[in-house]
Amino acid sequence: MSAPLKLSMKALAIVALISLFGCGSEKQRFPIEGEITLNGQAVKEGSIQFHPLAPSEGFLEGAIIKAGRYKIPAEKGLLAGKYQVLISSPDYKGKKPDPNEAPGAVYQARELIPEIYNTKSTLTVEVLPKGQNNFDFHLK
């Protein structure tokens, strides 16, 4: 066998192996966790969302807040990068839906978290590939 043909066969074998096993393009996700307080008190319940600042470089992900804590495991975690953070904690003790209204009516909830931390959030974090990605938010 000639040298160029041997090289071509090796190249073909490498391409076949990459195709068979994947080329490792799956990006690594990182676990995220932290604490959330409002005016010094743990947020009893709510949700937190992480929106990638560069949508092509990350995933939108979120978690439930219980007793002031949230956690996203690695398998659902975030890619390294920068994210906008939105935190919500609705108070469902509002006005009950009118039974005469159309189906699907819901409680009128009052948002306990100021809009600067949710609908108009200015919060951002950077998920890093090394170290702990613990993000605590002490809101006022």
C-alpha positions in Angstrom: 0.0 0.0 0.0 1.3 3.5 -0.8 1.9 6.1 1.9 -0.9 8.4 0.7 -3.4 5.6 0.7 -2.4 4.6 4.3 -2.8 8.2 5.4 -6.3 8.3 3.7 -7.3 5.1 5.4 -6.2 6.5 8.8 -8.1 9.8 8.2 -11.2 7.8 7.1 -11.0 5.7 10.3 -10.7 8.8 12.5 -13.7 10.4 10.8 -15.7 7.2 11.2 -14.9 7.0 15.0 -15.8 10.7 15.5 -19.1 10.1 13.7 -19.8 7.0 15.7 -19.0 8.4 19.2 -19.7 12.1 18.6 -17.2 14.9 18.6 -17.8 16.1 22.1 -19.7 19.2 20.9 -22.1 18.8 23.8 -21.4 21.7 26.0 -21.0 21.2 29.8 -23.8 22.3 32.1 -23.0 23.5 35.6 -25.1 23.2 38.8 -26.5 26.5 40.2 -27.8 27.1 43.7 -28.3 29.9 46.2 -30.3 31.8 48.7 -32.9 34.5 48.1 -34.0 37.0 50.7 -36.3 40.0 50.6 -35.8 42.7 53.2 -33.7 40.3 55.3 -36.4 37.5 55.2 -36.1 34.3 53.2 -38.5 34.3 50.2 -40.9 31.6 51.2 -41.8 30.4 47.7 -41.5 31.6 44.1 -39.3 31.1 41.1 -36.0 32.2 39.6 -35.1 32.3 35.9 -31.8 32.6 34.2 -32.0 34.2 30.7 -28.8 34.0 28.6 -27.6 37.5 27.6 -26.4 35.9 24.3 -29.2 33.5 23.5 -27.1 31.5 21.1 -24.6 30.8 24.0 -26.9 29.3 26.6 -30.2 27.9 27.7 -33.1 29.5 29.5 -33.4 27.7 32.8 -35.2 28.2 36.1 -36.0 26.7 39.5 -38.5 26.8 42.3 -37.7 28.8 45.4 -38.6 27.1 48.6 -37.8 28.5 52.1 -35.4 31.0 50.5 -33.3 28.4 48.6 -33.2 27.3 45.0 -31.1 24.6 43.2 -30.6 23.6 39.6 -28.7 20.2 39.2 -25.9 19.8 36.7 -28.0 17.8 34.2 -30.4 20.8 33.9 -27.7 23.4 34.8 -26.4 26.4 32.8 -23.7 26.7 30.3 -20.8 29.0 31.2 -21.7 32.6 30.3 -23.6 35.7 31.4 -27.3 35.6 32.4 -30.0 38.0 33.3 -31.8 36.9 36.5 -35.6 37.2 37.1 -37.1 36.5 40.5 -40.8 36.2 41.2 -42.8 35.5 44.3 -46.6 36.0 43.8 -48.9 36.4 46.7 -52.0 34.3 45.8 -54.1 35.7 48.6 -55.6 38.2 46.2 -59.1 38.3 44.9 -60.6 34.9 44.0 -61.8 34.4 40.5 -65.5 35.1 39.9 -67.3 31.8 39.3 -69.4 33.5 36.6 -66.3 34.3 34.5 -65.0 32.2 31.7 -63.2 29.0 32.6 -59.5 29.4 33.2 -59.9 32.5 35.4 -57.2 32.6 38.1 -56.4 34.4 41.4 -55.3 37.9 41.0 -51.9 37.6 42.6 -49.8 40.5 43.9 -46.1 40.3 43.1 -44.0 40.5 46.3 -40.7 41.1 44.5 -40.1 44.6 43.1 -40.1 44.8 39.3 -36.4 45.8 39.3 -35.7 42.1 40.2 -38.3 40.5 37.8 -40.1 42.2 34.9 -37.5 44.9 34.7 -34.6 43.0 36.2 -31.2 44.5 36.5 -29.7 41.4 38.1 -27.0 39.5 36.2 -24.6 36.6 37.0 -21.8 34.9 35.2 -21.6 31.2 35.4 -18.0 30.0 35.4 -16.6 26.7 34.3 -14.5 26.4 37.5 -15.5 26.8 41.1 -18.8 27.0 42.8 -21.7 28.7 41.0 -23.6 29.9 44.1 -25.6 33.0 43.6 -27.3 34.6 46.6 -29.7 37.5 46.1 -30.4 39.7 49.0 -33.2 42.0 47.7 -34.7 45.1 49.2 
